[in-house]
Amino acid sequence: MTEVVVVGAGPQGLAVAGSLRRAGVETVVFGEVMGFWKRHMPKGMWLRSSKRSSSIADPTKARTVARFEQEVGPLPEPLPIERFIDYAEWYQAHEVPTVSSARVTLIERANGGFRLRTRDGEELSAKRVVVAAGMAPFAWRPPEFDQLPAELASHPFDHSDLSSFAGKRALVVGAGQSALESAALLWEAGAQVQIVARAPRITWIAPPDPDASPLRRLYDRLTLAPTDVGSRGTSWIAATPDIWRRLPSGMRDEIAYEVIQPMGSHWLPSRLNGVAIYTSRRVVAAHAGDGGLEVELDDGSRREVDHMLFATGYRVDLSKYDFLASELVSEVRRIDGYPQLTAGFESSIPGLHFIGAPAAASFGPAMRFVTGSWYAASAVTRRVLDQAPRPVSVSF
């Protein structure tokens, strides 16, 4: 029986697998390396997080983005997704050299542990399973538009390249990074683009100030954690899951909303010149017509477009992981679709762990970002080794 199986080979899964491997724990990893990033994030995308907060966890600091730059030369800031994938594959080659690309189709209880089955019919027993399967099943769009065909309406998750919309009329729904950057990529590809957002205004992340005084830079270092998650007053709490978990639930909810509310990077406004943005508006109806898609907004105005892109985010729902046996899903204690996790990211089923976005309800919003891998890798490894959790650890 294998000690640990990690299901998923994105940044979080690679970080945990690399940490376990360094600790001498027998670990098997299943998944396409950076598969979600390659297949479901559009070509030309830039990372919202800075290079300093985009390193996959490695306690020796030998596999950070900065060390990768020492080998390949300087990388741009912001970091293009293609270069981040290059970095992650470099990390994987050194830290987790063996990854099975077989797709896991079933995880169930068996013999005091778990049995896994792959699409190819391979079976494997494990004492522990770490689910690092990412966000793929959780893409959400308003259900009232489910009847619209894929050629007329989709989610950014559905696209790895938006250049196919060149010459098309596109309407993007949303006010967050995904919506705004998708609109920029569509515009740059030659599409006619409009944005419709329920928010009263678009919130832009403030750019760094290159002319800041030494005193201001010191103040920023003291009040802003080096995670690029949150703002003054929240970033250090979000960067310290052990503190975040001890806060009253109402305060956690407020902090989580402040951190993940829709907003766009400071480098996007200049790329959206020429894109019409309608705020305080909501799409209330959409019908296929002879000329494409007829869209009606809540102010009674109408639009005729070729495609509507619902950049409406992701909603975690553990039951949508179709590889989890229904008996497992029913036994995992959940709140609003998120698993309730204890130290070491362990669910109410002993030996079954969840990392990444599904862990955000228990360990805070940093778990949604690459920087969260620093906390997760250490915490899971300590649990597997049966070591007491550290009193306070950070997500960087």
Kinemage of the C-alpha trace (Angstrom):
@kinemage 1
@onewidth
@group {chain A} dominant
@subgroup {mainchain}
@vectorlist {calphas} color= white
{ca met a 1} P 0.000 0.000 0.000
{ca thr a 2} L 1.409 3.375 -1.074
{ca glu a 3} L 1.913 5.868 1.742
{ca val a 4} L 0.447 8.930 -0.044
{ca val a 5} L -1.194 9.522 -3.417
{ca val a 6} L -1.524 13.097 -4.668
{ca val a 7} L -4.264 13.626 -7.242
{ca gly a 8} L -3.407 16.711 -9.257
{ca ala a 9} L -0.176 18.128 -10.682
{ca gly a 10} L -0.734 21.857 -10.578
{ca pro a 11} L 1.281 24.182 -8.315
{ca gln a 12} L -0.409 23.040 -5.092
{ca gly a 13} L -0.130 19.326 -5.839
{ca leu a 14} L 3.495 19.649 -6.943
{ca ala a 15} L 4.363 21.605 -3.789
{ca val a 16} L 2.884 18.982 -1.464
{ca ala a 17} L 4.409 16.107 -3.433
{ca gly a 18} L 7.808 17.806 -3.440
{ca ser a 19} L 7.653 18.399 0.313
{ca leu a 20} L 6.647 14.788 1.023
{ca arg a 21} L 9.394 13.507 -1.258
{ca arg a 22} L 11.989 15.604 0.555
{ca ala a 23} L 10.717 14.149 3.840
{ca gly a 24} L 11.267 10.626 2.535
{ca val a 25} L 7.568 9.782 2.258
{ca glu a 26} L 6.615 7.364 -0.534
{ca thr a 27} L 4.429 9.488 -2.790
{ca val a 28} L 2.700 8.808 -6.121
{ca val a 29} L 1.359 11.726 -8.161
{ca phe a 30} L -1.374 11.502 -10.788
{ca gly a 31} L -2.308 14.276 -13.196
{ca glu a 32} L -1.265 16.253 -16.241
{ca val a 33} L 1.457 18.642 -15.116
{ca met a 34} L -0.092 22.141 -15.129
{ca gly a 35} L -3.003 20.756 -17.131
{ca phe a 36} L -5.553 23.339 -15.950
{ca trp a 37} L -3.182 26.190 -16.697
{ca lys a 38} L -2.471 24.848 -20.186
{ca arg a 39} L -6.028 23.977 -21.177
{ca his a 40} L -8.247 26.446 -19.354
{ca met a 41} L -6.338 29.715 -19.131
{ca pro a 42} L -6.130 31.783 -22.309
{ca lys a 43} L -2.960 32.246 -24.272
{ca gly a 44} L -1.425 35.649 -23.589
{ca met a 45} L -2.721 35.898 -20.033
{ca trp a 46} L -0.535 37.572 -17.407
{ca leu a 47} L -0.449 36.528 -13.758
{ca arg a 48} L -2.172 38.953 -11.409
{ca ser a 49} L 0.303 38.020 -8.667
{ca ser a 50} L 3.818 39.401 -8.861
{ca lys a 51} L 6.865 37.238 -9.451
{ca arg a 52} L 7.797 37.436 -5.775
{ca ser a 53} L 4.530 35.726 -4.762
{ca ser a 54} L 4.366 33.193 -7.603
{ca ser a 55} L 6.994 30.720 -6.398
{ca ile a 56} L 5.829 27.170 -5.686
{ca ala a 57} L 6.696 26.110 -2.149
{ca asp a 58} L 10.201 24.805 -1.603
{ca pro a 59} L 11.665 25.125 1.911
{ca thr a 60} L 15.223 25.239 0.579
{ca lys a 61} L 14.367 28.173 -1.745
{ca ala a 62} L 16.215 26.333 -4.495
{ca arg a 63} L 13.224 26.277 -6.878
{ca thr a 64} L 11.816 29.783 -6.616
{ca val a 65} L 11.007 31.992 -9.584
{ca ala a 66} L 14.138 33.997 -8.761
{ca arg a 67} L 16.310 30.866 -9.009
{ca phe a 68} L 14.608 29.951 -12.286
{ca glu a 69} L 15.545 33.389 -13.613
{ca gln a 70} L 19.166 32.722 -12.721
{ca glu a 71} L 19.068 29.783 -15.133
{ca val a 72} L 16.971 31.179 -17.986
{ca gly a 73} L 17.443 34.932 -17.697
{ca pro a 74} L 15.160 37.733 -16.484
{ca leu a 75} L 11.415 37.194 -16.717
{ca pro a 76} L 8.947 40.020 -17.375
{ca glu a 77} L 6.698 41.541 -14.731
{ca pro a 78} L 3.797 40.814 -14.849
{ca leu a 79} L 4.602 37.214 -15.603
{ca pro a 80} L 3.051 35.737 -18.769
{ca ile a 81} L 1.252 32.469 -18.170
{ca glu a 82} L 3.479 30.683 -20.686
{ca arg a 83} L 6.598 31.575 -18.698
{ca phe a 84} L 4.963 30.578 -15.425
{ca ile a 85} L 4.169 27.175 -16.925
{ca asp a 86} L 7.831 26.917 -17.995
{ca tyr a 87} L 8.825 27.662 -14.412
{ca ala a 88} L 6.375 25.112 -12.961
{ca glu a 89} L 7.628 22.403 -15.329
{ca trp a 90} L 11.199 23.216 -14.282
{ca tyr a 91} L 10.122 22.896 -10.648
{ca gln a 92} L 8.436 19.575 -11.382
{ca ala a 93} L 11.459 18.173 -13.232
{ca his a 94} L 13.647 18.783 -10.188
{ca glu a 95} L 11.283 18.265 -7.246
{ca val a 96} L 8.714 15.727 -8.504
{ca pro a 97} L 10.419 13.997 -11.430
{ca thr a 98} L 7.886 11.161 -11.675
{ca val a 99} L 4.274 12.092 -12.392
{ca ser a 100} L 1.742 9.710 -13.907
{ca ser a 101} L -0.468 11.354 -16.510
{ca ala a 102} L -3.157 8.715 -15.951
{ca arg a 103} L -6.500 10.196 -14.998
{ca val a 104} L -7.958 9.042 -11.680
{ca thr a 105} L -11.613 8.111 -12.151
{ca leu a 106} L -12.468 6.708 -8.718
{ca ile a 107} L -11.360 7.124 -5.123
{ca glu a 108} L -13.084 4.948 -2.527
{ca arg a 109} L -12.457 3.455 0.889
{ca ala a 110} L -10.722 0.077 1.004
{ca asn a 111} L -8.747 -1.990 3.533
{ca gly a 112} L -8.370 0.782 6.092
{ca gly a 113} L -7.193 3.233 3.454
{ca phe a 114} L -8.234 4.112 -0.076
{ca arg a 115} L -8.394 2.456 -3.463
{ca leu a 116} L -7.871 4.488 -6.612
{ca arg a 117} L -8.731 3.495 -10.151
{ca thr a 118} L -7.535 5.200 -13.326
{ca arg a 119} L -9.196 5.512 -16.703
{ca asp a 120} L -6.802 2.826 -17.982
{ca gly a 121} L -8.053 0.357 -15.355
{ca glu a 122} L -4.991 0.589 -13.112
{ca glu a 123} L -5.723 0.219 -9.387
{ca leu a 124} L -3.641 1.434 -6.471
{ca ser a 125} L -4.089 1.317 -2.706
{ca ala a 126} L -2.998 4.214 -0.498
{ca lys a 127} L -2.972 5.034 3.196
{ca arg a 128} L -3.613 8.698 2.439
{ca val a 129} L -4.916 10.679 -0.513
{ca val a 130} L -4.276 14.382 -1.095
{ca val a 131} L -6.797 15.857 -3.537
{ca ala a 132} L -5.179 18.729 -5.433
{ca ala a 133} L -7.501 18.566 -8.415
{ca gly a 134} L -8.013 22.290 -8.777
{ca met a 135} L -10.960 24.339 -9.995
{ca ala a 136} L -11.940 22.573 -13.214
{ca pro a 137} L -15.381 21.308 -12.090
{ca phe a 138} L -16.308 24.538 -10.337
{ca ala a 139} L -16.651 27.006 -13.228
{ca trp a 140} L -19.941 28.821 -12.633
{ca arg a 141} L -22.264 30.792 -14.805
{ca pro a 142} L -25.835 31.934 -14.080
{ca pro a 143} L -28.036 28.839 -14.428
{ca glu a 144} L -30.838 30.802 -16.110
{ca phe a 145} L -28.645 30.877 -19.226
{ca asp a 146} L -27.839 27.168 -19.316
{ca gln a 147} L -30.007 26.733 -22.395
{ca leu a 148} L -27.698 28.872 -24.515
{ca pro a 149} L -25.507 26.791 -26.857
{ca ala a 150} L -21.730 26.761 -26.394
{ca glu a 151} L -21.155 28.632 -29.645
{ca leu a 152} L -23.098 31.593 -28.239
{ca ala a 153} L -22.195 31.597 -24.544
{ca ser a 154} L -19.293 30.213 -22.549
{ca his a 155} L -17.026 30.658 -19.517
{ca pro a 156} L -13.312 31.643 -19.708
{ca phe a 157} L -12.646 28.099 -18.448
{ca asp a 158} L -13.745 26.867 -21.885
{ca his a 159} L -10.948 28.632 -23.754
{ca ser a 160} L -7.200 28.284 -24.036
{ca asp a 161} L -7.004 30.829 -26.871
{ca leu a 162} L -9.365 33.753 -27.436
{ca ser a 163} L -7.937 34.717 -30.820
{ca ser a 164} L -10.672 32.675 -32.532
{ca phe a 165} L -13.057 35.540 -31.706
{ca ala a 166} L -11.269 37.965 -34.045
{ca gly a 167} L -13.860 40.024 -35.877
{ca lys a 168} L -16.673 38.878 -33.589
{ca arg a 169} L -18.914 40.966 -31.344
{ca ala a 170} L -18.318 39.847 -27.748
{ca leu a 171} L -20.018 40.769 -24.508
{ca val a 172} L -18.104 39.946 -21.323
{ca val a 173} L -20.046 39.620 -18.066
{ca gly a 174} L -18.095 40.369 -14.877
{ca ala a 175} L -15.909 42.911 -13.090
{ca gly a 176} L -12.992 40.798 -11.851
{ca gln a 177} L -9.556 39.995 -13.209
{ca ser a 178} L -10.818 37.184 -15.432
{ca ala a 179} L -13.492 39.344 -17.031
{ca leu a 180} L -11.259 42.366 -17.537
{ca glu a 181} L -8.274 40.449 -18.868
{ca ser a 182} L -10.480 38.310 -21.120
{ca ala a 183} L -11.945 41.518 -22.528
{ca ala a 184} L -8.445 42.896 -23.114
{ca leu a 185} L -7.351 39.714 -24.894
{ca leu a 186} L -10.488 39.709 -27.045
{ca trp a 187} L -9.961 43.367 -27.943
{ca glu a 188} L -6.315 42.782 -28.803
{ca ala a 189} L -7.336 39.799 -30.953
{ca gly a 190} L -9.574 42.066 -33.044
{ca ala a 191} L -12.978 41.472 -31.480
{ca gln a 192} L -15.534 44.189 -30.767
{ca val a 193} L -15.914 44.058 -26.983
{ca gln a 194} L -18.320 45.295 -24.315
{ca ile a 195} L -18.218 44.617 -20.575
{ca val a 196} L -21.338 44.431 -18.416
{ca ala a 197} L -20.824 44.416 -14.643
{ca arg a 198} L -23.227 44.447 -11.702
{ca ala a 199} L -20.661 46.362 -9.630
{ca pro a 200} L -21.178 50.141 -9.440
{ca arg a 201} L -17.596 50.668 -10.566
{ca ile a 202} L -14.498 48.748 -11.571
{ca thr a 203} L -11.969 48.406 -8.736
{ca trp a 204} L -8.340 48.612 -9.815
{ca ile a 205} L -5.425 47.304 -7.758
{ca ala a 206} L -3.045 50.172 -7.035
{ca pro a 207} L 0.306 49.936 -8.850
{ca pro a 208} L 3.593 49.916 -6.946
{ca asp a 209} L 5.167 53.346 -6.517
{ca pro a 210} L 8.742 53.313 -7.872
{ca asp a 211} L 9.371 56.733 -6.311
{ca ala a 212} L 8.257 55.790 -2.802
{ca ser a 213} L 10.483 57.078 -0.015
{ca pro a 214} L 12.497 54.628 2.121
{ca leu a 215} L 10.078 55.281 4.979
{ca arg a 216} L 7.079 54.468 2.775
{ca arg a 217} L 8.746 51.291 1.503
{ca leu a 218} L 9.371 50.222 5.102
{ca tyr a 219} L 5.741 50.958 5.961
{ca asp a 220} L 4.602 48.849 3.006
{ca arg a 221} L 6.782 45.923 4.093
{ca leu a 222} L 5.341 46.096 7.591
{ca thr a 223} L 1.690 46.410 6.568
{ca leu a 224} L 1.554 44.311 3.385
{ca ala a 225} L 2.501 40.636 3.422
{ca pro a 226} L 4.653 39.507 0.471
{ca thr a 227} L 1.803 37.375 -0.881
{ca asp a 228} L -0.104 39.936 -3.008
{ca val a 229} L -3.270 38.639 -1.331
{ca gly a 230} L -5.338 41.275 0.456
{ca ser a 231} L -4.609 44.877 1.403
{ca arg a 232} L -3.495 46.784 4.478
{ca gly a 233} L -5.256 45.363 7.487
{ca thr a 234} L -6.053 42.029 5.832
{ca ser a 235} L -2.984 40.789 3.969
{ca trp a 236} L -1.074 39.582 7.036
{ca ile a 237} L -4.172 37.812 8.361
{ca ala a 238} L -4.728 36.148 4.976
{ca ala a 239} L -1.037 35.191 4.883
{ca thr a 240} L -1.249 33.523 8.300
{ca pro a 241} L -3.894 30.756 8.158
{ca asp a 242} L -3.323 29.781 11.790
{ca ile a 243} L -4.494 33.252 12.850
{ca trp a 244} L -7.245 33.412 10.241
{ca arg a 245} L -8.766 30.120 11.452
{ca arg a 246} L -9.086 31.467 15.004
{ca leu a 247} L -11.117 34.523 14.037
{ca pro a 248} L -14.913 34.641 14.473
{ca ser a 249} L -16.686 33.312 11.387
{ca gly a 250} L -18.224 36.697 10.604
{ca met a 251} L -14.830 38.377 10.567
{ca arg a 252} L -13.418 35.605 8.371
{ca asp a 253} L -16.238 36.137 5.891
{ca glu a 254} L -15.564 39.876 5.764
{ca ile a 255} L -11.842 39.356 5.206
{ca ala a 256} L -12.403 36.689 2.562
{ca tyr a 257} L -14.750 38.993 0.631
{ca glu a 258} L -12.342 41.924 0.873
{ca val a 259} L -9.533 39.756 -0.482
{ca ile a 260} L -11.351 38.033 -3.358
{ca gln a 261} L -13.851 40.718 -4.377
{ca pro a 262} L -13.826 41.511 -8.108
{ca met a 263} L -10.931 43.766 -9.066
{ca gly a 264} L -8.439 44.216 -11.869
{ca ser a 265} L -4.692 44.638 -12.080
{ca his a 266} L -3.222 48.101 -12.515
{ca trp a 267} L -1.811 47.169 -15.921
{ca leu a 268} L -5.238 46.462 -17.460
{ca pro a 269} L -6.878 49.916 -17.941
{ca ser a 270} L -4.521 50.917 -20.745
{ca arg a 271} L -5.309 47.666 -22.541
{ca leu a 272} L -9.045 48.344 -22.381
{ca asn a 273} L -9.021 51.659 -24.221
{ca gly a 274} L -11.800 51.319 -26.761
{ca val a 275} L -13.755 48.745 -24.753
{ca ala a 276} L -17.196 49.925 -23.607
{ca ile a 277} L -17.777 49.218 -19.898
{ca tyr a 278} L -21.294 49.319 -18.446
{ca thr a 279} L -21.419 49.184 -14.642
{ca ser a 280} L -24.440 48.749 -12.357
{ca arg a 281} L -25.983 46.630 -15.082
{ca arg a 282} L -27.132 43.014 -15.224
{ca val a 283} L -28.036 40.697 -18.076
{ca val a 284} L -31.638 39.604 -17.563
{ca ala a 285} L -32.346 37.737 -20.796
{ca ala a 286} L -30.566 36.341 -23.827
{ca his a 287} L -31.989 34.590 -26.883
{ca ala a 288} L -30.470 33.155 -30.023
{ca gly a 289} L -31.443 35.235 -33.035
{ca asp a 290} L -30.731 35.350 -36.742
{ca gly a 291} L -27.810 37.695 -36.186
{ca gly a 292} L -26.295 35.965 -33.173
{ca leu a 293} L -27.328 36.514 -29.563
{ca glu a 294} L -29.908 39.080 -28.503
{ca val a 295} L -29.122 40.279 -24.970
{ca glu a 296} L -31.319 42.388 -22.722
{ca leu a 297} L -30.016 44.336 -19.702
{ca asp a 298} L -31.932 45.309 -16.582
{ca asp a 299} L -32.302 48.916 -17.794
{ca gly a 300} L -34.262 47.673 -20.803
{ca ser a 301} L -31.444 48.259 -23.290
{ca arg a 302} L -30.582 45.537 -25.781
{ca arg a 303} L -27.401 44.291 -27.399
{ca glu a 304} L -26.846 42.034 -30.390
{ca val a 305} L -23.579 40.107 -30.126
{ca asp a 306} L -21.963 36.987 -31.519
{ca his a 307} L -20.888 35.608 -28.145
{ca met a 308} L -21.369 36.217 -24.436
{ca leu a 309} L -18.529 35.289 -22.095
{ca phe a 310} L -19.619 34.693 -18.501
{ca ala a 311} L -16.504 35.555 -16.470
{ca thr a 312} L -18.530 34.849 -13.347
{ca gly a 313} L -15.931 32.920 -11.395
{ca tyr a 314} L -15.849 29.558 -9.685
{ca arg a 315} L -17.956 28.085 -6.880
{ca val a 316} L -16.467 25.229 -4.918
{ca asp a 317} L -18.733 22.202 -4.596
{ca leu a 318} L -16.947 19.045 -3.506
{ca ser a 319} L -19.658 16.838 -4.990
{ca lys a 320} L -18.558 17.948 -8.464
{ca tyr a 321} L -15.302 16.026 -8.163
{ca asp a 322} L -16.649 13.076 -10.138
{ca phe a 323} L -13.778 10.791 -9.125
{ca leu a 324} L -14.832 10.785 -5.474
{ca ala a 325} L -17.082 7.851 -4.620
{ca ser a 326} L -20.523 9.087 -3.609
{ca glu a 327} L -20.067 7.447 -0.199
{ca leu a 328} L -16.954 9.529 0.401
{ca val a 329} L -18.647 12.774 -0.597
{ca ser a 330} L -21.595 12.074 1.702
{ca glu a 331} L -19.269 11.430 4.650
{ca val a 332} L -17.127 14.559 4.260
{ca arg a 333} L -18.420 17.340 6.481
{ca arg a 334} L -18.989 20.421 4.350
{ca ile a 335} L -20.116 24.028 4.568
{ca asp a 336} L -21.518 25.549 1.373
{ca gly a 337} L -19.723 22.934 -0.704
{ca tyr a 338} L -16.325 23.379 0.980
{ca pro a 339} L -14.874 20.534 3.069
{ca gln a 340} L -14.308 21.272 6.739
{ca leu a 341} L -10.611 20.621 7.298
{ca thr a 342} L -8.479 20.178 10.393
{ca ala a 343} L -4.722 20.588 10.851
{ca gly a 344} L -2.839 19.128 7.917
{ca phe a 345} L -5.765 19.825 5.562
{ca glu a 346} L -7.373 16.559 6.653
{ca ser a 347} L -11.098 16.162 6.135
{ca ser a 348} L -13.591 14.467 8.447
{ca ile a 349} L -12.504 11.223 6.749
{ca pro a 350} L -9.095 10.389 8.264
{ca gly a 351} L -6.410 10.235 5.611
{ca leu a 352} L -8.345 12.213 2.997
{ca his a 353} L -6.897 15.705 2.448
{ca phe a 354} L -7.967 18.618 0.235
{ca ile a 355} L -5.694 21.483 -0.812
{ca gly a 356} L -6.050 24.517 -3.057
{ca ala a 357} L -9.330 26.413 -3.441
{ca pro a 358} L -11.448 23.773 -1.599
{ca ala a 359} L -9.325 24.508 1.489
{ca ala a 360} L -10.097 28.247 1.421
{ca ala a 361} L -13.071 28.000 3.788
{ca ser a 362} L -10.884 26.373 6.451
{ca phe a 363} L -7.518 28.047 5.866
{ca gly a 364} L -8.308 31.358 4.219
{ca pro a 365} L -8.224 33.010 0.800
{ca ala a 366} L -4.478 32.544 0.295
{ca met a 367} L -5.252 28.897 -0.499
{ca arg a 368} L -6.700 30.068 -3.822
{ca phe a 369} L -3.296 31.342 -4.927
{ca val a 370} L 0.102 29.776 -5.630
{ca thr a 371} L 1.494 31.454 -2.524
{ca gly a 372} L -0.813 29.261 -0.401
{ca ser a 373} L 1.287 26.250 -1.371
{ca trp a 374} L 3.933 27.278 1.188
{ca tyr a 375} L 1.578 26.741 4.084
{ca ala a 376} L -0.177 23.711 2.607
{ca ala a 377} L 2.982 21.761 1.743
{ca ser a 378} L 4.398 22.141 5.235
{ca ala a 379} L 1.119 21.422 7.029
{ca val a 380} L 0.285 18.290 5.035
{ca thr a 381} L 3.814 16.923 5.421
{ca arg a 382} L 3.773 17.422 9.179
{ca arg a 383} L 0.433 15.612 9.405
{ca val a 384} L 1.680 12.681 7.318
{ca leu a 385} L 4.768 12.454 9.536
{ca asp a 386} L 2.511 12.634 12.615
{ca gln a 387} L 4.262 15.779 13.808
{ca ala a 388} L 2.429 18.441 15.771
{ca pro a 389} L 1.430 21.450 13.669
{ca arg a 390} L 3.488 24.589 14.147
{ca pro a 391} L 1.752 27.233 16.298
{ca val a 392} L 1.936 29.789 13.494
{ca ser a 393} L 3.022 29.345 9.880
{ca val a 394} L 2.740 31.675 6.906
{ca ser a 395} L 1.812 31.279 3.249
{ca phe a 396} L 5.147 32.418 1.824
